[in-house]
Every structure is written in C-alpha cells, then in structure tokens.
C-alpha cells in the first residue's frame, strides 16, 4: 500500500519571498518552491513517478499496489480511521511503504517506522465576562492570566522537563537507544539544538524521537495588540503534548486534570481539541521489512540510510499499523529545512533525483525478490 495526502495548510501568500508563490512551482537556486512540494504532494508524486519508471523499464511492476490518498491530514485525517475499518478487506496488503516528513539529513535517505502522537488542548481560566480597571480593582480581583501562567509553569520544570508522571514514557528501552545511537548528533540543516532544554541525561535524538515534549502553541489574555490598563476576565493557552509509544494516550488529559487539582488550580478548565488526535505508533527496528527496505536503499546509494524508530512529528499511521495490521515503513523525500507549514516551502532538486532513484530501486527489489518473507 502507498499512502499520501493532497491537502496543504493556508497559502500565506503575502509572506513568500518576491517572485515566489504558494500556488506556483518555481525552480530557483536548485530548489523547487511551492506549497505542497515537501508536504506532501511532491513526496507521493515521486513514488508514482518511480512506479511509472519501473513499468517503462520492465514492462510491469511485479507486485500489486493499492494507493490511498486523502485530503484531510492537515486537520487530523477526519474519517480515515473509520474508512479503514469499513474497507479493511479492500485495503489488505503485506506492507505500507509511504513518504512524508523530513529526512534527518538532506543527502542521506531516512527510514522511520511510526510517528509520535499528538494531543492538542486548551487551558482556560474564565472568571468573569468583562475586564475591570486595574487601578480600581487591582489587588481585589483574581487575575486569570496569573493563575494560567502558574498552572502552565507547574507542568514542567525550568528546562522543560515533564513533571506529570503519566506524561513520561516507558518505551526508551536499550534497543531503541541503540538504534538512535547510530544517528548523527547534529544534522546541520536547521538551527542549533538547545542542549540545556528538555529531559536531562538524554541525547538530542533521544529527546525528539524517544521522549515526550510539551509545548505552548499560543496564549492570550486581554488585547495583546492594544493593551489597556485592565484586569482581563479570562485567559487561554493552546497546548500540545507530542508523545511516543509507551504513553497511555487515554490518560493524558485525565492525568493533567488530576495534576492541576492537586496543585490547587481547580479553576483551570481543560478543553480538548475538536480535531482528531494522531496516535503514537512504532514498528520494531528488527522487523524483517525494515531490513529489506534499508538493504535496498543501501544498494542504491552505496551508504547506510538513517533508521528512526518513529518520526518526531505525527501522522495517521495508526490507521495502517493498528486498524489494518500492516508493518509500516516511511521513506521521507524532504529535509528539515524545507519550510513545510511556512512561507517559501521547497525541496532541493538533488534530493528529488536521489529519492526517485532509491524508490525505483526499492520497487525493483520488491518485484524481483517479493519482500523479506519470500523465498
């Protein structure tokens, strides 16, 4: 099975560099610019081109392919899980081989076998319906923003380490650490990593691929663009927990409620996001399909690919791994500096050429050998 998604985020037209547009493919300085070039249209287009190339070379693929393209991944893939349940028989396959996300390094192919899950939620303190003059009422009325920031600060320590025990995963086992130890410590594609942030005692790769992370995505109290001398009646923060296998997803928000109540923040409301949350998944690194795919990529590039237990971001991989019971292999055709979800999204042309060659090689091996479980 091949999966991809055709939807993208908002164009953000005015923020693109001069001469570039989210709605036009422009080649400049060895890069192809345009919304969806990296996430995700360009990636599954490469896989389709590889299939066509193999047919042109050999006359047939030598294996059967089922293609599933959706248009809602950027909003949580609504309906995809239900579709997979209803069409389980029609979607039966031996393996999912798909492409999304970035490579660890632009010049070296990456293979990952799952993704971190993501739970989005709002923390809200609503004490009154209007603001009150801070001179007349300061010291007399509880400030919801002060309550909110103290509640948020209680979730981590001053370096971002998770405080809630249920939010700390149990799956960073020796075999996962051994896989992550084979990866380069720095990719050079993006800004330098802050080594004094996140879980102490873990490498950067262990923090992003093997651990959970909490982020405050947005905060608001009062009127930030035009502050006034008033105590706001409400405050709100949009938050996210990215989590790996080894975290009880059903207990993430209940554990948060218990923590806030223990700390005395009973006025802080937890509002779960309306959109569906992606679940954490991971295929064992010693699965035969991992070896088959990585061996094929090594033959094509004459170098070992980077093997990740899971992507740091989130994907609807649970639809394939849990509902359809497929081993899941992802081969991303982008890189960390691609500006996905941002202005000037792009993919290097050289990366696209290499990605096409490794996928043609992998599909050739599938047709010739039939997979790791074939004689």
N, C-alpha and C positions, 0 to 999 in steps of 0.2 A: 504494500500500500504506500502511496505517496500522498502527503497532506501539504496544504498551503493555505494562506489566507490572502484575499484580494483587497480587503479593506485597509484603509490608512487613517491617520489622525488628520486633524484640520490642517489646511494648507499653510497657514501663517504667511501668506503671500508677501506682506509688506516687510517682513524681516529677512527675506532672502537677499543675498548679495546682488548687486547690479548685473543684469544680464542673465540671471538665473530665475527659475520659476518652479514652484512645486508641481506644475502641470505640464511641464515640457522636459523631455530628456535632452540635456545639454552636456556635451563632452568638452572638458576643459582641463588642461594640465594632467592628462592621464586618468581623469576621473569622469564617471558618468553621474550627473546630478539629476535629481528629481524625486518627488515624493513617491515612496514605494520601491525605489531602486534597491534599497537594502532591506526594507521591512514592509512587505515580504514578496512583492511581485517579481522583483529581479531574481530572487533566490529560487522560487519554484519554476520560473521561466528557464533558468539554467538546466534544471532537471529534465524539463520537457525537451529542450534542445539536445541534451545528451541522449535521450531515448530516440529522437529522430536520427541523430548521428549514427547510433548503433544500428538502426534499421537500414540506413543508407549503406553502412559498411558491410553488414552481414546478411541483410535481407529480412531478418526477423530478430526479435528480442531474445527468444529462447526461454522466456518466462512470461507469466501473466502479470498485469499491472492493474490495480484499482486506484483511481485518483479521487481524492476528496478535497474540494476547495470550498471554503466557507467565506462569508462576508461579515463576520461579527467578532473576530478575535480581539480587536482593539477595545471592545466593550464587554469582554468576558465570555465570548463564544456562547451567547444565549441559544438554547435549543440543541447544541451539538451533542451533549450527553444523551438527551432524550432520543435524538436521531440515531445515535449509535446503538442504543438499547433496542429501538424498533427495527433497525436494519442489521442486526448482528449477523445474520446469515449471509446477507448480500455483501457485507464488509469483511467476511472471513479472509484471512491472509496468514502467511507464515511470519511476516515481519513488517514493521513500519520503518521505512527509510525516508526521512523528510529533512527539510532545511529551513532553519530560522535562527535568529540570534547571531552574535558575532563569533568569529574565531578568537582564540586567545592572542595570536599574533597574525598579522596580515599575510605573511608569506608562508605560514605553516598550517596545513589543514588541521581542523579540530573535530573530534568526535565526542558527543555527550549523549547520555542515556536517560535523561529525565530533566526535571526542572524544579526549582523551588516553587513552593506555593505562595500565594499572596492573599492576605485578608485586609481589606480596607474598612475603616470605620471612622466615625466622627465622635469626638468627645465634646460634650456641650454642657455649659452651665447657663441656665436661664433662670434668673432670679426675679426679674421684673420686666414689664413691657416697654419701658422707656428709660432714657438716660436722665440723670439728675445732676444739677450744678455741683461741681467738685468743691467749690468754696463753701456752699451752704450745707452740703451733705457729706463732704469728706470726713472720714472718721466715724460716721454714723451708719453708713450703708456698706454692706459687704461688696467687695469688688469682684465680680465674676472672673475677670481676666486674671487676677492674682490667684484665685482658687484654681483656675485651669492650669496656669503655668506650674504651680506647685504639684498638682496632680501629675502633669506630664513629666516633671523632674523626678517623680518617685518611681517611674518605670525603668530608669537606667541610672547608673552612677555617672560621674562627671566625665568618663571617657566612653560612654555609650554602651557599657556592659549591661546586659539584661538582668533585671532584678527579680522578675517574676519567675519562680522555679519552673512552672509549667511551660514557660516560653523557651527554656533552654533544652536543646535537642539531646537525644541519647545515641545518635547514629554516627558520630565521628569516631568510628572504630579503627583499629590498626590497619585493616585492609584499605579503607577509604583514605586514611592518612598516607599510606604507601603509594597509592595512585597519585594523590595530589603532590607528593614529594618529587615526582618525576617532572613536574611542570616548572617552567622558568619563574623566578620570583618576581620579575618585573617585565612587562611587555613592551614598554616604551611607546605605546600607541596613545596613551592618554596622560592626564596629569599624574604627578607622583602620588603614591599611596600614602595616607597618613598612618604611620606605624604606631602612633600612640593613641589610636582610636579603635574602638571595638574590643572584642574579647581578648584579654591579655593571655599571653602564652601560646597564641595561635599564629601561624603564618598568614600572610595576606590571602593566599589561595584557600586555606582552611576557613578563614573568616567569610569569604564570599561564596564558596562552593560547598562548605561543610557545616555552616552555622546559620543561625537566625539573626536577622537585623531589624531594628525598629527605626522608623523614620516619621518625622512630622512633615507632611507634604504641604500644608497650608495652615495659617492661623488668622483669626480675625476677632477683633473687639473694637467697638466704636466705629469710626470712619477713618481708616488709615490714610487715605489720600487727602483728607482735610480734617485733621484732629481738632477737637473742641475741648474746652475745659468742662468735661462732664464725666461722671461715672457711668459707664455703659451698663445696660441691664442684662446683657448676655455676652458670652464669649464662646468661640467654637474653634476646634482644631480638627483637620482631616489627617488621619494617621494610617500607617500601614505596617504590618508585620510580614516580612518575607521569611518563609520557614522551609526547612528541609524535612525529608523523611526522618522519623523519629520524634516528631511533634504531634500531639493529639490535636488535630485540626478542630474537632468538635468542642474542645475545651479551651480554645484560645480566648474567646470573648468571655465565657463564664469565669475563667481564671482571672481575667482582667477585672471583672466585677468584684470578685472576692478580694482581690488586692486593694482596689480603691476603697472598699468598705472597711477593710482592716486599717487603712491609713486615715480613715475619717472623712473621705471625700464622697459622702453619700449624695451630695447634690450634683455630682458629675454624672451626666447621662451618657450611655454608650449607644450609639445608633449605627447599626450595621449598614454597609453599603448596599444599595439596591441591586447592583450588577452582580452576577455570579462570580464567585471566587475560584481561582485555579488551585488545584490541589498539588501537593508535593509528590513527586514520583522519582524513582531511581531504579535502573536495571543494574544487576550485579556486574562489576567490571570484568569478572571472569566468565561472563556468558559467552557461549561459542560465537554468537553473532558479532560481538564486539571484536573478537579476534579475527573473524572473517573480514569484516569491513576494514579494520586497521591494517591488516596484511595487504589488502588490495590497494589501499591508499599509499602504503609504503612502497609497493611495487611501482606505482605511477609516479611518485615524486622522489624516490630513492632516499627518503628520510622518514623517520617515525612521526606519525601525527600526534598531536596533543590529545590525551584521553581525559575527559572530565566525567566524574560520576553523575553530575547534573549541571544544567545551566544555572547561572545565578539569577536570571530573570525567570519569568513564569510563562507557561504555555498550557494549552488544554491537553497535555499529554495523558492525563488520567483517563480521558475518553478512549484512548487506544490501549494503554497498559492495563487498566483496571476493568473497563467495560468489555473491550474486545479481546483482552488477554493476549496482547501482542508484545513480543520483545520490541523495544523502541530504540532506534538508532537515529541520531540527528547529526547532520553534517552541515554546519553553517557556511554560507558563502558571503559573509560580510566580515567586518572587523570593528574593533572597539571605538575607533574614531570616526565612524560612518555618519554620525549626527542623526541617527534614527530618532524619530519623535521631535525633531528640531529643524530649524531652518538649514538649508544647504545640505540636506541628506544626499549621500553619494556612495558609490562603490568604485574602488580602483579597477581600471580595465585589466591590469595584470592579474588581479585576484580572480576576476571573472574568467579569464583564459585558463588559469590553473584549475579553477573549480570545474569548468567544463571538462577538462581532461581527466580529472580524477573521477568524475561521475561516469564518463564514458567507460573508463577502466573498470569501475565497480560494476556497472551494468553488464559489461562484457564478461566479467568473472561470474556474475550471477547466472548468465545464460550458459556459460561453459561448464561451471562447476556445480551450480544449483544451490549453493548455500552450504553452511557448515555441517548440516546433518545429512547431506547427500554423500553417496559413495564416490 
